[in-house]
Amino acid sequence: MVLAMFAVLAVVVIGRLIYLQVESQAFLQDQGDRRVVRVERIPAYRGLIEDRNGEPLAVSTPVQTLWANPQELIDAQYAWGFLAKSTGVSESSLRDRILRNQEKQFIYLRRHMNPSKADDILGRHIPGVYSIEEHRRYYPAGEVTSHLVGFTNIDEEGQEGIELSFDEFLKGEAGKKRVIKDLRRRIVKDVGLIKPAAPGTDITLSIDLRAQYLAYRELLSAVTEYRASSGSAVAIDIKTGEVLALVNQPSYNPNNRTRGDVPNFRNRALTDVFEPGSTVKPFTVAAALSSGKWKAYSKLDTSPG
């Protein structure tokens, strides 16, 4: 009787194993993949902005963004002080964020860090602290081209200037890939590419950076000398109509913006309205000569104005 029961039990177990291995293999494989295989976003490289001679005006550089899993980091309180100091926040602020989000699995610690500083933190192997690679926009000419080129936000979305006007061309299209992650959400293997990232389109402006520097320097000098509240200067090629330089004062540094810079974001040369004054007279004279009714030596009575 006992042997018969063991025999029946063995048949049931063997049958179940065969079912799991053969009949349910696809289902179980799919369920396992759902727990470890993930689709990861591949950021697209934003297009360059260059002057007419190929001098870079806006480029994207790789940076590291630190993030944490609060469910793991909450058990590493010994490292909170180091993390706070390394990411530029107070320890109390970091502690509050971790405790407030302890039911979540993702919070940012610091975005767009210098790779060497990020590597120093990651080298401590603090539980729950990880990184992802992103890109940060950098403007080599700084204040000199800020009103013209503009800037992006932390997600590399155009906010002002050329960066905003041509954002659709510059931003490209992100790609996708399948990866295997461990229980700590770390990538342990690239499984395969789903869709490659398409880089953004490079844009070449008519601006000549040399002329832009000269215009910036002279305008700054004039505004300072005459204690003006603001000023603008535009240099145009009269044969082609191309803009060779466009500057405004006061300016701002697009690589290190502050809240106090906001009033200076305005591109006065394009947005402000000015009375033309005597600058319109050459156009009036040209129109008179073109009509044929007046000659270069004709005398006109312009009274009372």
C-alpha positions as CSV (number, residue, x, y, z in Angstrom):
1,M,0.0,0.0,0.0
2,V,2.8,2.4,1.0
3,L,4.8,1.5,-2.1
4,A,1.7,2.2,-4.2
5,M,1.2,5.6,-2.7
6,F,4.9,6.5,-3.3
7,A,4.6,5.3,-6.9
8,V,1.5,7.4,-7.5
9,L,3.3,10.4,-5.9
10,A,6.3,9.9,-8.0
11,V,4.2,9.8,-11.2
12,V,2.4,13.0,-10.1
13,V,5.8,14.8,-9.5
14,I,7.3,13.6,-12.7
15,G,4.2,14.6,-14.6
16,R,4.3,18.1,-13.1
17,L,8.0,18.4,-14.0
18,I,7.3,17.4,-17.6
19,Y,4.4,19.9,-17.7
20,L,6.6,22.7,-16.3
21,Q,9.5,21.9,-18.6
22,V,7.6,21.3,-21.8
23,E,4.1,22.8,-21.7
24,S,4.7,25.9,-19.5
25,Q,8.3,26.7,-20.6
26,A,7.3,29.6,-22.7
27,F,5.0,31.0,-20.0
28,L,7.6,30.6,-17.2
29,Q,10.3,32.1,-19.4
30,D,8.1,35.1,-20.1
31,Q,7.4,35.6,-16.4
32,G,11.0,35.3,-15.5
33,D,12.0,37.9,-18.2
34,R,9.4,40.3,-16.9
35,R,11.2,40.3,-13.6
36,V,14.8,40.7,-14.8
37,V,14.7,42.0,-18.5
38,R,13.9,45.7,-18.8
39,V,13.8,48.2,-21.6
40,E,16.4,50.9,-21.1
41,R,16.3,54.3,-22.8
42,I,19.3,55.3,-24.9
43,P,19.7,59.2,-24.8
44,A,20.2,60.9,-28.2
45,Y,23.1,63.2,-28.7
46,R,21.9,66.7,-29.2
47,G,23.2,68.4,-32.4
48,L,26.0,71.0,-32.4
49,I,25.5,74.7,-33.0
50,E,28.4,76.2,-34.9
51,D,29.3,79.6,-36.4
52,R,30.0,80.0,-40.1
53,N,33.6,78.8,-39.7
54,G,32.8,75.7,-37.8
55,E,33.6,77.1,-34.3
56,P,31.4,75.4,-31.7
57,L,28.8,77.6,-30.0
58,A,26.9,74.8,-28.2
59,V,28.0,71.2,-27.5
60,S,26.8,68.3,-25.3
61,T,29.2,66.7,-22.9
62,P,28.7,63.4,-21.0
63,V,28.0,63.7,-17.3
64,Q,26.9,61.3,-14.5
65,T,23.6,61.6,-12.7
66,L,23.4,59.9,-9.3
67,W,20.2,58.3,-8.1
68,A,19.2,56.1,-5.2
69,N,16.8,53.4,-4.2
70,P,15.5,54.6,-0.8
71,Q,14.4,51.1,0.2
72,E,18.1,50.1,0.2
73,L,19.7,53.5,1.1
74,I,17.6,53.7,4.3
75,D,19.8,50.9,5.8
76,A,23.0,52.8,5.0
77,Q,22.6,55.7,7.4
78,Y,26.3,55.7,8.1
79,A,26.8,57.2,4.5
80,W,24.2,59.9,4.6
81,G,26.5,62.6,5.8
82,F,29.1,61.8,3.1
83,L,26.4,61.7,0.4
84,A,24.9,65.0,1.5
85,K,28.3,66.7,1.5
86,S,29.3,65.2,-1.9
87,T,26.0,66.2,-3.6
88,G,25.9,69.7,-2.1
89,V,22.9,69.4,0.2
90,S,22.4,69.4,3.9
91,E,22.3,66.1,5.7
92,S,18.9,66.9,7.2
93,S,17.5,67.6,3.7
94,L,18.8,64.4,2.4
95,R,17.5,62.4,5.4
96,D,14.0,64.0,4.9
97,R,14.0,63.0,1.2
98,I,15.0,59.4,1.9
99,L,12.4,59.0,4.7
100,R,9.7,60.7,2.7
101,N,10.3,58.4,-0.3
102,Q,11.2,55.2,1.5
103,E,8.4,53.3,-0.2
104,K,9.7,54.3,-3.6
105,Q,12.6,52.7,-5.6
106,F,14.0,55.8,-7.3
107,I,15.0,59.4,-6.3
108,Y,17.6,61.7,-7.8
109,L,20.6,62.5,-5.6
110,R,22.4,64.9,-7.9
111,R,22.0,65.4,-11.7
112,H,24.8,66.3,-14.1
113,M,27.8,65.6,-11.9
114,N,31.4,65.7,-13.0
115,P,32.2,62.1,-13.9
116,S,35.3,61.9,-11.7
117,K,33.3,63.2,-8.6
118,A,30.5,60.7,-9.4
119,D,33.0,57.9,-9.6
120,D,34.5,58.8,-6.2
121,I,31.0,58.4,-4.7
122,L,30.2,55.2,-6.5
123,G,33.6,53.8,-5.5
124,R,32.4,53.7,-1.9
125,H,29.9,51.0,-2.9
126,I,27.1,52.5,-0.8
127,P,24.0,50.3,-0.9
128,G,21.2,51.8,-3.0
129,V,23.4,54.4,-4.8
130,Y,23.7,54.1,-8.6
131,S,24.3,56.3,-11.7
132,I,23.1,56.9,-15.2
133,E,24.9,58.7,-18.0
134,E,23.3,61.9,-19.4
135,H,24.5,64.9,-21.4
136,R,24.9,68.5,-20.4
137,R,24.9,71.4,-22.7
138,Y,28.0,73.6,-22.7
139,Y,28.5,77.0,-24.4
140,P,32.2,77.7,-25.1
141,A,31.7,81.4,-25.9
142,G,29.6,82.0,-22.7
143,E,28.1,85.5,-22.4
144,V,29.4,86.5,-25.9
145,T,26.7,84.4,-27.7
146,S,24.2,83.8,-24.9
147,H,21.3,85.9,-26.4
148,L,21.7,84.4,-29.8
149,V,22.3,80.7,-29.0
150,G,20.1,80.6,-25.9
151,F,20.2,77.6,-23.5
152,T,18.5,74.3,-22.6
153,N,17.1,73.1,-19.3
154,I,18.5,70.2,-17.3
155,D,16.8,67.7,-19.6
156,E,18.4,69.3,-22.7
157,E,15.2,70.9,-23.9
158,G,15.6,74.3,-25.6
159,Q,14.5,77.2,-23.5
160,E,15.8,80.3,-25.3
161,G,17.4,81.4,-28.6
162,I,18.4,79.0,-31.3
163,E,18.2,76.2,-28.8
164,L,14.5,76.8,-28.5
165,S,13.7,77.9,-32.1
166,F,15.3,74.8,-33.6
167,D,14.7,72.3,-30.7
168,E,13.0,69.8,-32.9
169,F,16.0,69.6,-35.2
170,L,18.6,69.6,-32.5
171,K,17.2,67.1,-30.0
172,G,17.3,63.9,-32.0
173,E,15.4,60.8,-31.0
174,A,16.1,58.5,-28.1
175,G,16.7,54.8,-28.7
176,K,15.8,51.7,-26.7
177,K,17.7,48.5,-25.7
178,R,16.9,45.4,-23.6
179,V,19.0,44.8,-20.6
180,I,19.1,42.4,-17.7
181,K,19.1,44.0,-14.3
182,D,19.7,42.5,-10.9
183,L,17.5,42.9,-7.8
184,R,19.2,46.3,-7.2
185,R,18.2,47.5,-10.6
186,R,21.8,47.5,-11.8
187,I,22.4,46.6,-15.4
188,V,24.4,43.3,-15.6
189,K,24.1,42.6,-19.3
190,D,22.9,44.2,-22.5
191,V,20.5,41.7,-24.2
192,G,19.9,43.5,-27.5
193,L,19.3,46.7,-29.3
194,I,15.6,47.5,-30.0
195,K,16.1,50.9,-31.7
196,P,19.3,52.9,-32.1
197,A,19.4,56.5,-30.9
198,A,19.2,59.1,-33.7
199,P,21.5,62.1,-33.0
200,G,20.1,65.6,-33.5
201,T,20.9,67.7,-36.6
202,D,23.9,70.1,-36.4
203,I,23.1,73.7,-37.1
204,T,25.5,76.2,-38.7
205,L,24.7,79.9,-38.2
206,S,25.7,82.9,-40.3
207,I,27.4,84.4,-37.2
208,D,31.2,84.9,-37.4
209,L,32.5,84.3,-33.8
210,R,35.3,86.8,-34.4
211,A,32.9,89.6,-35.3
212,Q,30.7,88.5,-32.4
213,Y,33.6,88.9,-29.9
214,L,34.4,92.4,-31.3
215,A,30.8,93.5,-31.2
216,Y,30.4,92.2,-27.6
217,R,33.6,93.9,-26.5
218,E,32.8,97.3,-28.0
219,L,29.2,97.3,-26.8
220,L,30.2,96.4,-23.3
221,S,32.8,99.2,-23.4
222,A,30.2,101.8,-24.6
223,V,27.5,100.8,-22.1
224,T,30.1,101.0,-19.3
225,E,31.5,104.4,-20.5
226,Y,28.1,106.1,-20.9
227,R,26.5,104.3,-17.9
228,A,23.7,103.1,-20.1
229,S,21.1,100.7,-18.7
230,S,21.2,98.5,-21.8
231,G,22.4,98.4,-25.4
232,S,22.3,96.3,-28.6
233,A,24.4,95.9,-31.7
234,V,23.9,94.0,-34.9
235,A,26.3,93.6,-37.8
236,I,24.9,92.6,-41.2
237,D,26.5,91.7,-44.5
238,I,24.8,94.3,-46.8
239,K,25.3,92.1,-49.8
240,T,23.7,88.9,-48.5
241,G,21.7,90.2,-45.5
242,E,23.3,87.6,-43.3
243,V,23.7,88.5,-39.6
244,L,27.4,88.4,-38.7
245,A,27.1,89.5,-35.1
246,L,24.3,90.1,-32.7
247,V,24.9,91.2,-29.0
248,N,23.1,92.8,-26.1
249,Q,23.9,94.3,-22.8
250,P,23.4,93.3,-20.0
251,S,24.3,89.7,-20.8
252,Y,24.4,86.5,-18.8
253,N,26.5,83.3,-18.6
254,P,24.4,80.4,-20.0
255,N,26.8,77.9,-18.3
256,N,26.0,79.2,-14.8
257,R,22.6,80.8,-14.8
258,T,21.0,82.2,-11.6
259,R,17.5,83.6,-10.8
260,G,19.0,87.1,-11.0
261,D,19.8,86.5,-14.7
262,V,16.2,86.1,-15.8
263,P,15.6,89.8,-16.8
264,N,18.8,89.6,-18.9
265,F,17.5,86.6,-21.0
266,R,15.6,89.0,-23.2
267,N,17.2,89.4,-26.7
268,R,16.7,93.2,-26.9
269,A,17.9,93.4,-30.5
270,L,14.9,91.3,-31.6
271,T,12.2,92.0,-29.1
272,D,12.5,95.7,-28.1
273,V,11.0,98.5,-30.1
274,F,13.1,101.7,-30.8
275,E,12.3,105.0,-32.4
276,P,14.5,105.1,-35.6
277,G,15.3,108.8,-35.3
278,S,17.9,110.0,-37.7
279,T,18.9,106.5,-38.7
280,V,15.9,106.4,-41.0
281,K,17.1,109.4,-43.1
282,P,19.3,107.5,-45.5
283,F,16.3,105.4,-46.5
284,T,14.2,108.5,-47.1
285,V,17.0,110.1,-49.3
286,A,17.4,106.8,-51.2
287,A,13.7,106.6,-51.9
288,A,13.7,110.2,-53.1
289,L,16.7,109.6,-55.5
290,S,15.1,106.4,-56.8
291,S,11.9,108.2,-57.7
292,G,13.8,110.4,-60.2
293,K,12.0,113.5,-58.9
294,W,15.0,114.7,-57.0
295,K,18.8,114.8,-57.7
296,A,21.7,114.7,-55.4
297,Y,22.0,118.5,-55.5
298,S,18.3,119.2,-55.0
299,K,17.3,121.4,-52.1
300,L,14.4,120.5,-50.0
301,D,12.5,122.5,-47.4
302,T,12.0,120.2,-44.5
303,S,10.4,122.7,-42.1
304,P,8.9,122.6,-39.6
305,G,10.4,119.2,-38.8
